[in-house]
């Protein structure tokens, strides 16, 4: 959408998870791409909710997460599994101190 200007804003995935991209055209876009992603993502969420395994024929084989591989499904018009997705960002943030907030 908009040449990627917005990236992936908070809660954008909801239109795909609940398969209602037609109601979210201003952020999800139009045409066959968004609906194809919704078909993939909603099927994976339903499969996971039903049996604890997100694999369906709609997506590539998604192995269980392990700390060594960190398999992550990258949903796109052509979805794919990437091991240790965005590793550089994860390791950079891992070096920051944690602060406990008490309310």
Secondary structure by P-SEA (a helix, b strand, c coil): cccccccccccccccccccccccccccccccaaaaaaaaaaaaaaaaaaacccccccccccccccccccccccccccbbbbbcccaaaaaaaaaabbbbbbcc
